[in-house]
Amino acid sequence: MRRWWAPVLAALVLLGAVGGAWAVTRGADARDPIVAAVSAAPDGSRSVSVTVWSRLPKSLDQASLQDLTSVSILAEYADELKDWTLTDLDWEASIATKDGQVLVLGLGELDEKTAKKPWDDAAFASTFGKVEVHGRTLIASPSDQALDAVVSTLSGRTTSLMADRAVASLVSATPGRAMAQLQSGTLACDPDRDPGLDADEIEALRRLEEQHAPLADPRWMMRALGTDPRRYVFATAFDTPDVARQQATIRAALTTGSFLGRYGKVEDSLIERSARVDGAAAVFDFEPTAEAEPYMVDSGPVVFAGCSVPRPG
């Protein structure tokens, strides 16, 4: 049996306040899809991956080639969806709650009966677990506790992750984007992790840190990708605006010159279009070149958007 939550966590390890819980309505959701998706995550969740299917090409192959399906769970199961296609959805989110993984779907124009059809297949149901529909949102999880936590958040009974100022500051950088993945620093920044840099690259990083400030572990980090225009957003959020401003200087220094942990220079792959500090978040917006790799997957380090690099010993 395929375990859909394992690849999500593997792919995620890369790397003013908005109100608390949101009530579900029976009509269409007027919020940006990424805002709606992250708002479904209970406070204390560790990661959220969002694919806005309503903003993707109708061709799944074309979307995949453009790095637009990298964080989708359902893309792997597209052939098993007999009664609807992924682009019938508004959005898809995979949420790592404290109690387990949850799949949440913004149903768009799909009705409840049609949306639940895939769960008639025993293998599909055993993989994705119990399913419920609330308003225009479908929730599924192998964990009853995790499913109940999301339902409670959607119903406004418990606090949403969007009440976290760090998360809200990152999500505010995603209007119009086609996908986003957010991850807590406590999940991503394992002190025993391999930074993916050789000794010379670590020495080059140390010299930049001496000029600016040492890299600090973010409270939250995010990658997002838009289609019109095609832009990547890399953002890191910290405890205070002062820390964010300090971190923006060292991270900006890493957005040009040698692409540490990769080949060539950063500007060979990513052309910076804007950089700013938004509240407690440092946000960088890039246009990819023809040489760009698929940065929404864990294809190598992106030091300016990641964790600190531990010192040996």
N, C-alpha and C positions, 0 to 999 in steps of 0.2 A: 504493500500500500504506500503510495506517495504521501509524504508528510509535508504539507504545503507551507508550514510555518518555518521549517528549517532553512530553505533557501532564502527566505526573506531576511532573516537575521544575518545570514552570511553576506548577503548583498549589501546590507545596511552598514556592516562594520567596515567603514571606509576611514571612515571618516573621523503711547498711552495705553493703558490696559484695556483689553477687550473683555466684555462681560463674561460671566461664568457659564452656566449651562444654557443651552438653547432649546426652546420648545419645538416639538415637531408639529408641522401643520399639514393639513390634507391637500393643500394647493402646492403649486410650484414653489421651489425655494429660490428667493431672489438674491441670496448671497452668492459670492464667488464660490465655485465648486470646491476649491481647496480650503477655503474658510469653513464651508459646510462639513467637509470631510474631517478636518482636524477638530472641529467642535464636537464630533461624535466620540472623541477619545476621552476616557475618564482621566481626571487628574491623577498623576502618578504613573501614567503610561510611559514606556521607555522609547518607543519609536512609532512613527506614522509614515506610511508610504501611500502616495495618492497618484492615481492615473485619471486624468480628465478625458474620458473617452469621447465626449461630445466635441472636443477640440482636436481629435486625432484624425488622420486620413482613414477613409473607409477600408482601405487595404491593410490588413494586419502585417503583411510582409513589408510594405512600404513604411509603416509606422516603426517596425522593428529596426529597419535599416537606418532610421533617423534617431535611434536611441530613445524612442518614445514608449517602449513597452518594458523597459528594463526592470522596473519595480512592480510590475503587475503580476499578481498570482494567477489570475484567470487566463492570461495570455497562453499559458501552458495547456490549459484545458479548453481552448477555443473550439476544437473539433468535437467536444462532448456537449456543447451547448446547442441542442437540436431545435429549440423553439424560439431562440433569439440570438442575436450576435452581440459582441462586446460594444460595438458602436451604437447599440440601442440604449446603452446605459448613459447616464449623465456622468457619473464618476465611480471609481472603485478605490477603496482604502483598505490597507492591511494595518491593523493596530496591535502592537505588542503591549497588552495591559499587564498589570501586576499578576493577574490570574491566568494569563494565556493569550494566545493569538486569536484575533477576531477579524473576519471579513465583513466589510460594510459596503453596501452598494447604494448609490443614488440612482433611483430607478428611472428617472426621466419620464417617458411616456409609457413604460411597461406597466401592465396591471399586475396585481399581486399573484393571481393564479398563474399567469405565464412566467413571471419572474421565479417562482418556486419550482417550476417544472424539472429543472436539472436534478433536484433532490428526490425525484421519483426513482432515479437510478441508485441502486444500493451502494455501488462503489463510490459514486460521487458524494452521496450522503455520509458514508463512513469517513471520507476524507475531510469534508468541511463541517460535519457535525450538525447539530440542531439549527433550525432556521426559523426566524420570526420576521414579520414585516410590520413596521410602524410608520404610518403615514406613507411617504414616498421613499422610505429607506428600508433596505433589507439587511438583516444582521445574522451572521452564521458563525458558529464556533464549536469546536470539539469540547470546550470547557463551559459548563453551565454557569459557573461563577463569572467568567469573562464576558459571556453573552449578556448576563443580567446587569453587569456593570455598565456596558454600553447602552443597554436599553434604559437604565436609570439615568444616565447622562443625557440621552436624547429626550427623555421625558422631563428633564429639568429638576429631577430630585437630588442629583449629586453634581458636583462641580466638574466642569469640563477642563481639559488641558489648556484650552484657550485662555483660561484665567491666569495662567503663568505669563508674566510680562515678557520673559525671554522668548517663549514660543510665539506669543502675539506679535512681537517685533519682527520675527522671522517671517511669519505668515503674511505680514503686511507688505513684504517685498515680492509677493507671488501673484498679484492680480493679472489675469489673462494667461498665466502659464498653463502648460499642458500636463505637467507632472511635477511632483516634489517629493522629497524624502527628508524627514526630520528625525534626528536621533539625539538622545540625551548624552551629555558628555560622560556621565557615569557608566553608560553602556559602552561607548566607543573608546574611551581613553583609559584602557587597561594599562597600568604601569609596567606590566611585563610584555606588552605587545612589541612586535618587530616594526620599527618605523619605516622600513623599506629603503633606507639610505645607507650608502657605503661610508667608509671613514672620511674620505675626502669631502663628501657632501655634508656630513655632520660638521666638519671643521668649517666649511663655508657658511653653514647656518649659524654656527657660534659667532663668527665674525660679524654677521649681520645683527645678531642679538646684542652684541656688545655696542653696536652703533645706535640701536633703537631700544628694544626691550626684549626680554626672553618671551618666547611663545608660551601662552598659558592655555590650560585646558578650558574649552568653552563649557558653559552650562548646557547649551544646545547648539547643534549645527544643522545646516540645511544645504541641500543641493536642489535646484529646480531648473526646468528647461521649458522654454516657450517655442512656439512655432511661427509666430508672425509678429515681430521678426524672430528668427531663430537665435535665441540667446540663452546662455547658461547663467544662473545666479548661484554664487557660493556665499554663504553667510554664516557667521558665528556670533552667538549671543553670550553675554557675560553678566556678572552680578550687577554692575553699575555702568553708567555712561562713561565715567572716567576710565574704567578698565577697557571698555570698548574702544575709546579713542587711542589709548596706549597700544592696544593690540592692533588697531588699524594701521599704525605706522610700520610695525615689523611685518605684518602680513602684506601691506602694499609693496614693501621692498622685495618681497618674494614673488611678486606677480610679473616681474621682468627679469631678463637674464636667464641663467641656467635653470631648467625645469628640474629641480631636485627630485631624485627618485625616478625620473623618466629620461627620455632622450631629447637633445636639442634645447632650444630656448622656449620659454613660456609663450612668447609672442609668435613663435612658429605655429602654435596650435590655438591659442586663445588671444584675441585682441581685446584689451580692456576698453569698455565703452563708458563705464561710470564706476565710481567708488564713493562710498559715503558711510557715515556713522548715523544710524537711525535708532535713537534711544540708546539701548544697551547692546546694539548689534552692529557689527562691521559687515557691510554688504558690498560685494563686487559683482559687476555685470559684464559678461564677456560675449563677444561674437566669435563662434568657432571658425577656424579656417578649414580648408580642404584637408589639412593634415591632422585635424583634431581626432582624438580617440573618443569612445563612448564613455563620457565621464560620469554618467548616472550609475554605472556599475563599478565594482571594485577592481579596476584594471591597473591600479598603481596609486601611489600616494599623491595627494594634492596638498602640499605642505601648508600653503597659505590659507587653506580652508579646513585644516585638521587640528589635531591635538598637539600638545607640547611633545618635544622629542627628549626622552629621558637621557640623563647623562650616565655614562658607563659606571658601574659599581654603585 
